[in-house]
């Protein structure tokens, strides 16, 4: 059986027409090419080339072999291409999702870093509410969901990404914007914009008010944090959101301030417990953690 090296040498002679040309093509010495060719002919018991005016011409008997050699070489090249593509992230689609609170600022930054490491990686990104995550992962629509809630389900695994805080969001020209920190009582006294407390994310935002015996009476209710922030920028009220939702370097029209009372907001990477994670999922988790640490440092 011919080795891949013998196939490579025979093909090089076919292409170059001379031993020296084949040696130049492969970047080796001419005597070495001659030895490999002679050994191959002896091994096969067949003369592969005849000399014609100084050039090596395939013999009639060897034409069938040369056709198969080309086919084998093409498959080897395709294999190497596939390996190189995998190293760059090619050859498949990495599907994952994020909660709206993470998708606004943190996720795009992490995806940018992921693209830099795997430039050929195809991605399919979805934005999910917490209640949509279970079906998404159990039905294997994607590998990972970056979530603002720890999901208690036997088929899923949640890994902590970061621990942050809730923040007060007020119109840029509002009197409270002059404060270095804002109390919950001050926010409760203003028209509140927020998310339905029956929603898991909305319940997180409402919890500090409830824990301190304060009303969480929403003057305007929206579905996503981005909408809430935009309504605050329109001077329609104040809000409480998580600091990752407000992780932009600057948000026009609003002032983001710490809340006087202690608050907590945790983010998680959620996976299907029965599915092995790809290198892309592991890398994205690390990048999300990095971006969240940087966002906390800035805040």
MIDOSE-1310 file (N, C-alpha, C; in nm, 2 decimals, decimal comma, always signed):
residues 299
xxxx	+0,08/-0,12/+0,00/+0,00/+0,00/+0,00/+0,09/+0,13/+0,00; +0,06/+0,22/-0,09/+0,13/+0,34/-0,09/+0,10/+0,43/+0,03; +0,21/+0,50/+0,08/+0,19/+0,59/+0,19/+0,15/+0,73/+0,13; +0,10/+0,81/+0,22/+0,06/+0,95/+0,17/+0,18/+1,02/+0,12
xxxx	+0,30/+0,99/+0,17/+0,42/+1,06/+0,12/+0,45/+1,01/-0,02; +0,44/+0,88/-0,05/+0,46/+0,83/-0,18/+0,36/+0,89/-0,28; +0,23/+0,90/-0,24/+0,13/+0,96/-0,32/+0,16/+1,11/-0,35; +0,21/+1,18/-0,25/+0,25/+1,32/-0,27/+0,36/+1,33/-0,37
xxxx	+0,46/+1,24/-0,36/+0,58/+1,25/-0,45/+0,54/+1,22/-0,60; +0,46/+1,11/-0,61/+0,42/+1,07/-0,75/+0,33/+1,18/-0,81; +0,25/+1,24/-0,73/+0,16/+1,35/-0,79/+0,25/+1,47/-0,83; +0,35/+1,50/-0,75/+0,44/+1,61/-0,78/+0,51/+1,59/-0,91
xxxx	+0,56/+1,47/-0,93/+0,63/+1,44/-1,06/+0,53/+1,45/-1,17; +0,41/+1,40/-1,15/+0,30/+1,42/-1,26/+0,28/+1,57/-1,29; +0,28/+1,65/-1,19/+0,25/+1,79/-1,22/+0,37/+1,87/-1,28; +0,50/+1,83/-1,22/+0,62/+1,90/-1,27/+0,68/+1,85/-1,39
xxxx	+0,66/+1,72/-1,41/+0,72/+1,65/-1,53/+0,87/+1,62/-1,52; +0,93/+1,66/-1,41/+1,07/+1,63/-1,39/+1,09/+1,60/-1,24; +1,20/+1,53/-1,21/+1,23/+1,50/-1,07/+1,27/+1,64/-1,00; +1,35/+1,72/-1,07/+1,39/+1,85/-1,01/+1,27/+1,94/-0,98
xxxx	+1,18/+1,94/-1,08/+1,06/+2,02/-1,06/+0,98/+1,97/-0,94; +0,97/+1,84/-0,93/+0,89/+1,78/-0,82/+0,96/+1,82/-0,69; +1,09/+1,81/-0,68/+1,17/+1,85/-0,56/+1,14/+1,99/-0,53; +1,14/+2,08/-0,62/+1,12/+2,22/-0,60/+0,98/+2,24/-0,55
xxxx	+0,88/+2,17/-0,60/+0,74/+2,18/-0,56/+0,72/+2,14/-0,42; +0,80/+2,04/-0,38/+0,78/+1,99/-0,24/+0,88/+2,05/-0,14; +0,98/+2,12/-0,20/+1,08/+2,18/-0,11/+1,18/+2,08/-0,05; +1,21/+1,97/-0,13/+1,31/+1,87/-0,08/+1,41/+1,85/-0,19
xxxx	+1,51/+1,76/-0,16/+1,61/+1,73/-0,26/+1,57/+1,64/-0,37; +1,63/+1,66/-0,49/+1,60/+1,57/-0,60/+1,63/+1,43/-0,58; +1,75/+1,39/-0,52/+1,78/+1,25/-0,49/+1,67/+1,18/-0,41; +1,62/+1,26/-0,31/+1,52/+1,20/-0,23/+1,39/+1,17/-0,30
xxxx	+1,35/+1,26/-0,40/+1,24/+1,23/-0,49/+1,26/+1,10/-0,57; +1,38/+1,09/-0,63/+1,41/+0,97/-0,71/+1,40/+0,85/-0,63; +1,45/+0,85/-0,50/+1,45/+0,73/-0,42/+1,30/+0,69/-0,39; +1,22/+0,78/-0,36/+1,08/+0,75/-0,33/+1,01/+0,70/-0,45
xxxx	+1,04/+0,75/-0,57/+0,97/+0,71/-0,69/+1,01/+0,56/-0,72; +1,14/+0,54/-0,71/+1,19/+0,40/-0,74/+1,13/+0,30/-0,65; +1,13/+0,34/-0,52/+1,07/+0,25/-0,42/+0,92/+0,22/-0,45; +0,85/+0,32/-0,49/+0,71/+0,31/-0,52/+0,69/+0,21/-0,64
xxxx	+0,77/+0,23/-0,74/+0,76/+0,14/-0,86/+0,79/+0,00/-0,82; +0,89/-0,02/-0,74/+0,93/-0,16/-0,70/+0,82/-0,22/-0,61; +0,76/-0,14/-0,52/+0,65/-0,19/-0,44/+0,53/-0,23/-0,52; +0,50/-0,15/-0,62/+0,38/-0,18/-0,70/+0,41/-0,28/-0,81
xxxx	+0,53/-0,30/-0,84/+0,57/-0,39/-0,95/+0,52/-0,34/-1,08; +0,53/-0,21/-1,09/+0,47/-0,14/-1,21/+0,56/-0,01/-1,24; +0,59/+0,00/-1,37/+0,66/+0,13/-1,41/+0,56/+0,24/-1,42; +0,58/+0,35/-1,35/+0,49/+0,46/-1,34/+0,52/+0,56/-1,45
xxxx	+0,64/+0,59/-1,48/+0,68/+0,69/-1,57/+0,78/+0,64/-1,68; +0,78/+0,70/-1,79/+0,88/+0,68/-1,89/+0,94/+0,81/-1,93; +1,07/+0,81/-1,97/+1,14/+0,94/-2,00/+1,11/+0,98/-2,14; +1,08/+1,10/-2,17/+1,06/+1,15/-2,31/+1,11/+1,29/-2,32
xxxx	+1,23/+1,29/-2,39/+1,30/+1,42/-2,40/+1,33/+1,49/-2,27; +1,37/+1,41/-2,17/+1,41/+1,47/-2,04/+1,29/+1,49/-1,94; +1,17/+1,46/-1,99/+1,06/+1,47/-1,90/+1,00/+1,34/-1,86; +0,94/+1,33/-1,75/+0,87/+1,21/-1,70/+0,73/+1,21/-1,74
xxxx	+0,69/+1,11/-1,82/+0,56/+1,10/-1,88/+0,49/+0,97/-1,82; +0,37/+0,98/-1,77/+0,30/+0,87/-1,71/+0,29/+0,76/-1,82; +0,31/+0,63/-1,78/+0,30/+0,52/-1,87/+0,15/+0,49/-1,89; +0,12/+0,42/-2,00/-0,02/+0,39/-2,03/-0,08/+0,30/-1,92
xxxx	+0,00/+0,21/-1,86/-0,04/+0,12/-1,76/-0,08/+0,19/-1,63; -0,02/+0,30/-1,61/-0,03/+0,37/-1,48/-0,14/+0,48/-1,48; -0,21/+0,50/-1,59/-0,31/+0,61/-1,60/-0,42/+0,59/-1,49; -0,46/+0,46/-1,47/-0,57/+0,44/-1,38/-0,53/+0,47/-1,23
xxxx	-0,40/+0,44/-1,21/-0,34/+0,47/-1,07/-0,34/+0,62/-1,05; -0,30/+0,69/-1,15/-0,28/+0,84/-1,14/-0,42/+0,90/-1,11; -0,52/+0,85/-1,17/-0,66/+0,91/-1,15/-0,70/+0,89/-1,01; -0,67/+0,77/-0,95/-0,70/+0,75/-0,81/-0,61/+0,83/-0,72
xxxx	-0,48/+0,85/-0,75/-0,39/+0,93/-0,67/-0,45/+1,07/-0,66; -0,49/+1,13/-0,77/-0,55/+1,26/-0,77/-0,67/+1,27/-0,68; -0,75/+1,16/-0,69/-0,87/+1,16/-0,60/-0,84/+1,15/-0,45; -0,74/+1,07/-0,42/-0,69/+1,06/-0,28/-0,63/+1,19/-0,23
xxxx	-0,55/+1,25/-0,32/-0,49/+1,38/-0,28/-0,59/+1,48/-0,26; -0,69/+1,49/-0,34/-0,80/+1,59/-0,32/-0,87/+1,57/-0,19; -0,89/+1,44/-0,15/-0,96/+1,41/-0,03/-0,87/+1,45/+0,09; -0,74/+1,43/+0,08/-0,65/+1,47/+0,19/-0,65/+1,63/+0,20
xxxx	-0,65/+1,70/+0,09/-0,66/+1,84/+0,09/-0,79/+1,89/+0,15; -0,90/+1,82/+0,12/-1,03/+1,86/+0,18/-1,03/+1,84/+0,33; -0,97/+1,73/+0,37/-0,96/+1,70/+0,51/-0,88/+1,81/+0,58; -0,77/+1,85/+0,53/-0,69/+1,95/+0,59/-0,77/+2,08/+0,59
xxxx	-0,84/+2,11/+0,49/-0,92/+2,23/+0,48/-1,03/+2,23/+0,59; -1,09/+2,11/+0,61/-1,19/+2,10/+0,72/-1,13/+2,12/+0,85; -1,01/+2,07/+0,88/-0,94/+2,08/+1,00/-0,91/+2,23/+1,03; -0,86/+2,29/+0,93/-0,83/+2,44/+0,94/-0,95/+2,52/+0,97
xxxx	-1,06/+2,48/+0,90/-1,19/+2,56/+0,91/-1,24/+2,54/+1,06; -1,23/+2,42/+1,11/-1,27/+2,40/+1,25/-1,20/+2,48/+1,35; -1,07/+2,49/+1,32/-0,98/+2,58/+1,41/-1,03/+2,72/+1,41; -1,08/+2,77/+1,29/-1,13/+2,90/+1,28/-1,28/+2,92/+1,31
xxxx	-1,34/+2,80/+1,35/-1,48/+2,81/+1,38/-1,58/+2,77/+1,27; -1,52/+2,73/+1,15/-1,61/+2,69/+1,04/-1,67/+2,55/+1,05; -1,75/+2,52/+0,96/-1,80/+2,38/+0,95/-1,93/+2,36/+1,03; -1,99/+2,46/+1,09/-2,11/+2,44/+1,17/-2,17/+2,57/+1,21
xxxx	-2,28/+2,57/+1,29/-2,34/+2,69/+1,33/-2,35/+2,68/+1,49; -2,30/+2,78/+1,55/-2,31/+2,79/+1,70/-2,44/+2,86/+1,74; -2,54/+2,79/+1,79/-2,66/+2,85/+1,82/-2,67/+2,88/+1,98; -2,71/+3,00/+2,02/-2,72/+3,03/+2,16/-2,82/+3,14/+2,17
xxxx	-2,85/+3,17/+2,30/-2,95/+3,28/+2,32/-2,92/+3,36/+2,45; -2,99/+3,46/+2,47/-2,96/+3,55/+2,58/-3,09/+3,61/+2,63; -3,10/+3,64/+2,76/-3,21/+3,72/+2,81/-3,19/+3,87/+2,76; -3,30/+3,94/+2,75/-3,29/+4,08/+2,70/-3,20/+4,16/+2,78
xxxx	-3,19/+4,14/+2,91/-3,11/+4,23/+2,99/-2,96/+4,21/+2,96; -2,92/+4,10/+2,91/-2,78/+4,07/+2,88/-2,75/+4,10/+2,73; -2,86/+4,09/+2,65/-2,84/+4,11/+2,50/-2,81/+4,25/+2,46; -2,85/+4,35/+2,54/-2,84/+4,49/+2,49/-2,69/+4,53/+2,48
xxxx	-2,61/+4,51/+2,57/-2,47/+4,56/+2,57/-2,37/+4,45/+2,59; -2,39/+4,36/+2,69/-2,28/+4,27/+2,73/-2,26/+4,16/+2,62; -2,37/+4,11/+2,57/-2,36/+4,00/+2,47/-2,29/+4,04/+2,34; -2,33/+4,16/+2,28/-2,26/+4,20/+2,16/-2,11/+4,21/+2,18
xxxx	-2,06/+4,26/+2,29/-1,92/+4,28/+2,32/-1,85/+4,14/+2,33; -1,92/+4,04/+2,40/-1,86/+3,91/+2,41/-1,86/+3,84/+2,27; -1,97/+3,86/+2,19/-1,97/+3,80/+2,06/-1,86/+3,86/+1,97; -1,83/+3,99/+1,98/-1,72/+4,05/+1,91/-1,59/+3,98/+1,94
xxxx	-1,56/+3,96/+2,06/-1,44/+3,89/+2,10/-1,44/+3,74/+2,05; -1,56/+3,68/+2,05/-1,57/+3,54/+2,00/-1,53/+3,54/+1,85; -1,59/+3,63/+1,78/-1,56/+3,64/+1,63/-1,41/+3,67/+1,61; -1,34/+3,74/+1,69/-1,20/+3,77/+1,67/-1,12/+3,64/+1,69
xxxx	-1,17/+3,55/+1,78/-1,10/+3,43/+1,80/-1,13/+3,32/+1,70; -1,26/+3,32/+1,66/-1,31/+3,22/+1,56/-1,37/+3,30/+1,44; -1,29/+3,35/+1,35/-1,34/+3,44/+1,25/-1,44/+3,37/+1,15; -1,43/+3,24/+1,13/-1,52/+3,18/+1,04/-1,65/+3,12/+1,11
xxxx	-1,66/+3,14/+1,23/-1,77/+3,08/+1,31/-1,90/+3,14/+1,27; -2,00/+3,05/+1,23/-2,13/+3,10/+1,20/-2,21/+3,09/+1,33; -2,29/+3,19/+1,35/-2,37/+3,20/+1,48/-2,52/+3,23/+1,45; -2,60/+3,17/+1,54/-2,74/+3,19/+1,53/-2,78/+3,24/+1,67
xxxx	-2,82/+3,36/+1,69/-2,84/+3,42/+1,82/-2,99/+3,45/+1,84; -3,04/+3,41/+1,95/-3,18/+3,43/+1,98/-3,20/+3,51/+2,11; -3,30/+3,59/+2,12/-3,33/+3,66/+2,25/-3,45/+3,60/+2,31; -3,44/+3,55/+2,43/-3,55/+3,48/+2,50/-3,58/+3,54/+2,63
xxxx	-3,71/+3,53/+2,67/-3,75/+3,56/+2,80/-3,72/+3,43/+2,89; -3,72/+3,45/+3,02/-3,68/+3,34/+3,11/-3,77/+3,22/+3,08; -3,90/+3,24/+3,07/-4,00/+3,13/+3,06/-3,98/+3,05/+2,92; -3,91/+3,11/+2,83/-3,89/+3,04/+2,70/-3,76/+2,96/+2,70
xxxx	-3,68/+2,97/+2,80/-3,55/+2,91/+2,80/-3,55/+2,75/+2,81; -3,64/+2,70/+2,89/-3,65/+2,56/+2,91/-3,67/+2,48/+2,78; -3,77/+2,52/+2,70/-3,80/+2,45/+2,58/-3,68/+2,47/+2,48; -3,62/+2,59/+2,48/-3,51/+2,62/+2,38/-3,40/+2,52/+2,41
xxxx	-3,36/+2,49/+2,53/-3,25/+2,41/+2,56/-3,29/+2,26/+2,55; -3,40/+2,22/+2,61/-3,44/+2,08/+2,61/-3,47/+2,03/+2,46; -3,52/+2,12/+2,38/-3,54/+2,08/+2,24/-3,42/+2,09/+2,15; -3,31/+2,13/+2,22/-3,18/+2,14/+2,15/-3,18/+2,24/+2,04
xxxx	-3,25/+2,35/+2,05/-3,24/+2,46/+1,95/-3,11/+2,54/+1,96; -3,05/+2,53/+2,08/-2,92/+2,60/+2,10/-2,85/+2,54/+2,22; -2,72/+2,57/+2,23/-2,64/+2,51/+2,34/-2,65/+2,58/+2,47; -2,67/+2,71/+2,47/-2,65/+2,80/+2,58/-2,75/+2,91/+2,59
xxxx	-2,79/+2,95/+2,71/-2,87/+3,07/+2,72/-2,80/+3,15/+2,84; -2,77/+3,28/+2,81/-2,72/+3,37/+2,91/-2,84/+3,43/+2,98; -2,86/+3,40/+3,11/-2,99/+3,43/+3,17/-2,97/+3,51/+3,30; -3,08/+3,58/+3,33/-3,08/+3,67/+3,45/-3,16/+3,60/+3,56
xxxx	-3,17/+3,47/+3,56/-3,25/+3,40/+3,66/-3,19/+3,25/+3,66; -3,18/+3,20/+3,78/-3,13/+3,06/+3,79/-3,25/+2,97/+3,78; -3,25/+2,89/+3,68/-3,37/+2,80/+3,64/-3,35/+2,67/+3,72; -3,45/+2,63/+3,80/-3,45/+2,51/+3,87/-3,52/+2,40/+3,79
xxxx	-3,45/+2,32/+3,71/-3,50/+2,22/+3,63/-3,41/+2,10/+3,62; -3,45/+1,98/+3,64/-3,36/+1,86/+3,64/-3,28/+1,84/+3,51; -3,34/+1,89/+3,40/-3,27/+1,87/+3,27/-3,17/+1,98/+3,24; -3,16/+2,08/+3,32/-3,08/+2,20/+3,29/-2,97/+2,22/+3,40
xxxx	-2,86/+2,28/+3,36/-2,76/+2,32/+3,46/-2,73/+2,47/+3,45; -2,73/+2,54/+3,56/-2,70/+2,68/+3,56/-2,57/+2,71/+3,63; -2,48/+2,79/+3,56/-2,35/+2,83/+3,61/-2,35/+2,98/+3,63; -2,31/+3,02/+3,75/-2,31/+3,16/+3,78/-2,21/+3,24/+3,69
xxxx	-2,25/+3,34/+3,63/-2,16/+3,43/+3,55/-2,11/+3,55/+3,62; -2,20/+3,62/+3,69/-2,16/+3,74/+3,76/-2,27/+3,78/+3,87; -2,22/+3,85/+3,97/-2,31/+3,90/+4,07/-2,31/+4,05/+4,06; -2,42/+4,12/+4,03/-2,42/+4,26/+4,02/-2,52/+4,32/+4,11
xxxx	-2,57/+4,44/+4,07/-2,67/+4,51/+4,15/-2,78/+4,57/+4,06; -2,88/+4,61/+4,12/-2,99/+4,69/+4,05/-2,95/+4,84/+4,06; -2,99/+4,92/+3,97/-2,95/+5,06/+3,97/-3,08/+5,14/+3,94; -3,07/+5,27/+3,98/-3,18/+5,36/+3,96/-3,16/+5,43/+3,82
xxxx	-3,26/+5,44/+3,74/-3,25/+5,51/+3,61/-3,35/+5,62/+3,61; -3,30/+5,74/+3,60/-3,39/+5,86/+3,60/-3,36/+5,95/+3,48; -3,45/+6,04/+3,44/-3,42/+6,13/+3,33/-3,30/+6,21/+3,36; -3,22/+6,25/+3,26/-3,10/+6,32/+3,27/-3,12/+6,46/+3,34
xxxx	-3,23/+6,52/+3,32/-3,26/+6,65/+3,38/-3,34/+6,65/+3,51; -3,36/+6,53/+3,56/-3,44/+6,51/+3,68/-3,36/+6,56/+3,80; -3,44/+6,60/+3,91/-3,37/+6,64/+4,03/-3,29/+6,53/+4,09; -3,34/+6,41/+4,08/-3,27/+6,29/+4,14/-3,14/+6,26/+4,07
xxxx	-3,12/+6,31/+3,95/-3,00/+6,29/+3,87/-2,88/+6,36/+3,94; -2,90/+6,46/+4,02/-2,79/+6,53/+4,09/-2,74/+6,45/+4,21; -2,81/+6,34/+4,25/-2,77/+6,26/+4,36/-2,66/+6,16/+4,32; -2,57/+6,13/+4,42/-2,47/+6,03/+4,39/-2,53/+5,89/+4,41
xxxx	-2,64/+5,88/+4,49/-2,71/+5,75/+4,51/-2,86/+5,79/+4,54; -2,95/+5,70/+4,51/-3,09/+5,73/+4,52/-3,15/+5,62/+4,61; -3,24/+5,66/+4,70/-3,31/+5,57/+4,79/-3,43/+5,52/+4,72; -3,47/+5,40/+4,76/-3,60/+5,34/+4,71/-3,72/+5,42/+4,74
xxxx	-3,72/+5,49/+4,86/-3,84/+5,57/+4,89/-3,85/+5,69/+4,79; -3,74/+5,74/+4,75/-3,74/+5,85/+4,65/-3,79/+5,80/+4,51; -3,75/+5,68/+4,48/-3,80/+5,62/+4,35/-3,95/+5,59/+4,36; -3,99/+5,54/+4,47/-4,14/+5,50/+4,49/-4,23/+5,62/+4,49
xxxx	-4,17/+5,74/+4,52/-4,25/+5,86/+4,52/-4,27/+5,92/+4,38; -4,20/+5,87/+4,28/-4,21/+5,91/+4,14/-4,29/+5,82/+4,06; -4,34/+5,86/+3,94/-4,41/+5,77/+3,85/-4,31/+5,66/+3,81; -4,34/+5,53/+3,83/-4,25/+5,42/+3,81/-4,28/+5,36/+3,67
xxxx	-4,17/+5,33/+3,60/-4,18/+5,26/+3,47/-4,11/+5,12/+3,50; -4,17/+5,01/+3,46/-4,11/+4,89/+3,48/-4,17/+4,77/+3,41; -4,14/+4,65/+3,46/-4,19/+4,53/+3,39/-4,28/+4,46/+3,49; -4,38/+4,39/+3,44/-4,48/+4,32/+3,52/-4,41/+4,24/+3,63
xxxx	-4,44/+4,26/+3,76/-4,38/+4,18/+3,86/-4,41/+4,03/+3,85; -4,52/+3,99/+3,77/-4,54/+3,85/+3,75/-4,44/+3,79/+3,66; -4,37/+3,87/+3,58/-4,26/+3,82/+3,50/-4,14/+3,79/+3,59; -4,06/+3,69/+3,56/-3,95/+3,66/+3,65/-3,85/+3,77/+3,66
xxxx	-3,82/+3,84/+3,55/-3,73/+3,95/+3,56/-3,79/+4,07/+3,63; -3,92/+4,09/+3,60/-3,99/+4,20/+3,67/-4,00/+4,18/+3,82; -4,01/+4,05/+3,86/-4,02/+4,02/+4,00/-3,88/+4,05/+4,07; -3,77/+4,03/+4,00/-3,64/+4,07/+4,05/-3,63/+4,22/+4,08
xxxx	-3,69/+4,30/+3,98/-3,68/+4,44/+3,99/-3,78/+4,49/+4,10; -3,89/+4,42/+4,12/-3,98/+4,47/+4,22/-3,94/+4,43/+4,37; -3,86/+4,32/+4,38/-3,83/+4,27/+4,51/-3,77/+4,37/+4,61; -3,68/+4,46/+4,58/-3,63/+4,55/+4,68/-3,75/+4,64/+4,74
xxxx	-3,84/+4,68/+4,65/-3,95/+4,76/+4,70/-4,03/+4,68/+4,80; -4,07/+4,56/+4,76/-4,15/+4,47/+4,85/-4,07/+4,44/+4,98; -3,94/+4,42/+4,97/-3,87/+4,38/+5,09/-3,86/+4,50/+5,19; -3,87/+4,62/+5,14/-3,87/+4,74/+5,23/-4,01/+4,80/+5,25
xxxx	-4,11/+4,72/+5,22/-4,25/+4,76/+5,25/-4,29/+4,88/+5,16; -4,24/+4,89/+5,04/-4,27/+5,01/+4,96/-4,36/+4,96/+4,84; -4,44/+5,05/+4,79/-4,53/+5,01/+4,68/-4,44/+5,00/+4,55; -4,48/+4,91/+4,46/-4,42/+4,90/+4,33/-4,54/+4,92/+4,23
xxxx	-4,58/+5,04/+4,23/-4,70/+5,07/+4,15/-4,66/+5,13/+4,01; -4,67/+5,06/+3,91/-4,62/+5,10/+3,78/-4,71/+5,19/+3,71; -4,66/+5,31/+3,68/-4,74/+5,40/+3,59/-4,74/+5,36/+3,45; -4,63/+5,30/+3,41/-4,62/+5,25/+3,27/-4,55/+5,11/+3,28
xxxx	-4,61/+5,01/+3,22/-4,55/+4,88/+3,22/-4,50/+4,84/+3,08; -4,39/+4,79/+3,06/-4,33/+4,75/+2,94/-4,28/+4,60/+2,95; -4,24/+4,55/+2,83/-4,20/+4,41/+2,83/-4,05/+4,39/+2,85; -3,97/+4,49/+2,79/-3,83/+4,47/+2,79/-3,76/+4,59/+2,86
xxxx	-3,64/+4,57/+2,92/-3,57/+4,67/+2,98/-3,53/+4,79/+2,89; -3,50/+4,75/+2,76/-3,46/+4,86/+2,67/-3,57/+4,96/+2,65; -3,69/+4,91/+2,65/-3,81/+4,99/+2,63/-3,83/+5,08/+2,76; -3,81/+5,02/+2,87/-3,82/+5,10/+3,00/-3,72/+5,21/+3,00
xxxx	-3,59/+5,19/+2,96/-3,49/+5,29/+2,96/-3,53/+5,40/+2,86; -3,58/+5,36/+2,74/-3,62/+5,46/+2,64/-3,74/+5,55/+2,70; -3,83/+5,49/+2,77/-3,94/+5,57/+2,83/-3,89/+5,66/+2,94; -3,79/+5,62/+3,01/-3,73/+5,71/+3,11/-3,66/+5,83/+3,04
xxxx	-3,59/+5,80/+2,93/-3,52/+5,90/+2,85/-3,62/+6,00/+2,80; -3,75/+5,96/+2,78/-3,85/+6,05/+2,73/-3,92/+6,13/+2,84; -3,86/+6,12/+2,96/-3,90/+6,19/+3,08/-4,04/+6,15/+3,12; -4,08/+6,02/+3,11/-4,21/+5,98/+3,15/-4,21/+5,91/+3,29
xxxx	-4,10/+5,91/+3,36/-4,09/+5,85/+3,49/-3,95/+5,80/+3,52; -3,94/+5,72/+3,63/-3,81/+5,67/+3,67/-3,82/+5,51/+3,67; -3,71/+5,45/+3,69/-3,71/+5,30/+3,69/-3,60/+5,24/+3,76; -3,61/+5,11/+3,79/-3,50/+5,03/+3,84/-3,48/+4,92/+3,74
xxxx	-3,35/+4,91/+3,70/-3,31/+4,80/+3,61/-3,18/+4,74/+3,67; -3,13/+4,64/+3,60/-3,00/+4,58/+3,65/-2,89/+4,65/+3,58; -2,77/+4,65/+3,64/-2,66/+4,73/+3,59/-2,60/+4,67/+3,45; -2,63/+4,55/+3,42/-2,58/+4,50/+3,30/-2,67/+4,55/+3,18
xxxx	-2,80/+4,57/+3,21/-2,88/+4,63/+3,11/-2,84/+4,77/+3,07; -2,78/+4,84/+3,17/-2,74/+4,98/+3,16/-2,58/+4,99/+3,14; -2,52/+4,89/+3,08/-2,38/+4,88/+3,07/-2,32/+4,96/+2,96; -2,40/+5,04/+2,89/-2,35/+5,13/+2,79/-2,25/+5,23/+2,85
xxxx	-2,15/+5,27/+2,78/-2,06/+5,37/+2,83/-2,13/+5,50/+2,86; -2,24/+5,53/+2,78/-2,32/+5,64/+2,80/-2,46/+5,62/+2,74; -2,56/+5,65/+2,82/-2,70/+5,63/+2,77/-2,76/+5,77/+2,76; -2,78/+5,82/+2,64/-2,84/+5,95/+2,62/-2,98/+5,96/+2,68
xxxx	-3,00/+6,07/+2,75/-3,13/+6,10/+2,81/-3,15/+6,05/+2,95; -3,07/+5,97/+3,00/-3,09/+5,91/+3,13/-2,96/+5,93/+3,22; -2,98/+5,92/+3,35/-2,88/+5,92/+3,45/-2,89/+5,79/+3,53; -2,78/+5,71/+3,54/-2,78/+5,59/+3,61/-2,71/+5,61/+3,74
xxxx	-2,78/+5,58/+3,85/-2,72/+5,60/+3,99/-2,74/+5,47/+4,07; -2,64/+5,45/+4,16/-2,66/+5,34/+4,26/-2,78/+5,36/+4,35; -2,83/+5,25/+4,40/-2,95/+5,25/+4,49/-2,89/+5,25/+4,63; -2,94/+5,33/+4,72/-2,88/+5,34/+4,86/-2,89/+5,20/+4,93
xxxx	-3,01/+5,14/+4,92/-3,03/+5,01/+4,98/-2,95/+4,90/+4,91; -2,90/+4,80/+4,98/-2,83/+4,69/+4,91/-2,93/+4,61/+4,82; -2,88/+4,58/+4,70/-2,96/+4,50/+4,60/-2,87/+4,40/+4,54; -2,93/+4,30/+4,48/-2,85/+4,19/+4,42/-2,91/+4,15/+4,28
xxxx	-2,82/+4,12/+4,19/-2,87/+4,07/+4,06/-2,77/+3,98/+4,00; -2,81/+3,85/+3,98/-2,71/+3,75/+3,93/-2,75/+3,71/+3,79; -2,64/+3,67/+3,72/-2,66/+3,62/+3,58/-2,60/+3,48/+3,57; -2,66/+3,40/+3,48/-2,62/+3,26/+3,47/-2,61/+3,22/+3,33
xxxx	-2,52/+3,12/+3,31/-2,51/+3,05/+3,18/-2,59/+2,92/+3,20; -2,69/+2,89/+3,12/-2,78/+2,78/+3,14/-2,76/+2,68/+3,02; -2,74/+2,55/+3,05/-2,72/+2,45/+2,95/-2,81/+2,33/+2,97; -2,82/+2,25/+2,86/-2,89/+2,12/+2,87/-2,79/+2,03/+2,94
xxxx	-2,84/+1,97/+3,05/-2,75/+1,88/+3,13/-2,70/+1,76/+3,06; -2,77/+1,72/+2,95/-2,74/+1,59/+2,88/-2,66/+1,62/+2,75; -2,62/+1,74/+2,72/-2,55/+1,77/+2,60/-2,41/+1,83/+2,63; -2,31/+1,76/+2,57/-2,17/+1,81/+2,59/-2,16/+1,95/+2,52
xxxx	-2,09/+2,04/+2,59/-2,07/+2,17/+2,54/-1,95/+2,18/+2,44; -1,97/+2,26/+2,34/-1,87/+2,28/+2,24/-1,76/+2,38/+2,30; -1,65/+2,39/+2,23/-1,55/+2,48/+2,27/-1,60/+2,63/+2,25; -1,69/+2,65/+2,16/-1,75/+2,78/+2,14/-1,83/+2,82/+2,26
xxxx	-1,91/+2,73/+2,31/-1,99/+2,76/+2,43/-1,91/+2,79/+2,55; -1,80/+2,71/+2,57/-1,71/+2,74/+2,68/-1,64/+2,87/+2,67; -1,60/+2,90/+2,54/-1,53/+3,03/+2,52/-1,63/+3,15/+2,54; -1,75/+3,14/+2,50/-1,85/+3,24/+2,52/-1,88/+3,27/+2,66
xxxx	-1,89/+3,16/+2,74/-1,91/+3,18/+2,89/-1,80/+3,26/+2,95; -1,67/+3,23/+2,91/-1,56/+3,30/+2,96/-1,56/+3,45/+2,92; -1,60/+3,47/+2,80/-1,61/+3,61/+2,75/-1,72/+3,69/+2,81; -1,83/+3,62/+2,84/-1,94/+3,69/+2,91/-1,90/+3,73/+3,05
xxxx	-1,83/+3,64/+3,12/-1,78/+3,67/+3,25/-1,68/+3,79/+3,25; -1,60/+3,79/+3,15/-1,50/+3,90/+3,13/-1,57/+4,03/+3,11; -1,67/+4,03/+3,02/-1,74/+4,16/+2,99/-1,82/+4,20/+3,11; -1,88/+4,11/+3,19/-1,95/+4,15/+3,31/-1,86/+4,21/+3,41
xxxx	-1,74/+4,15/+3,43/-1,64/+4,20/+3,53/-1,60/+4,34/+3,49; -1,58/+4,36/+3,36/-1,54/+4,50/+3,31/-1,65/+4,60/+3,33; -1,78/+4,55/+3,31/-1,89/+4,64/+3,33/-1,90/+4,68/+3,48; -1,88/+4,59/+3,57/-1,89/+4,61/+3,71/-1,78/+4,71/+3,75
xxx	-1,66/+4,69/+3,70/-1,55/+4,78/+3,73/-1,57/+4,92/+3,69; -1,64/+4,94/+3,57/-1,67/+5,08/+3,52/-1,77/+5,14/+3,61; -1,88/+5,06/+3,65/-1,99/+5,12/+3,73/-1,94/+5,15/+3,87
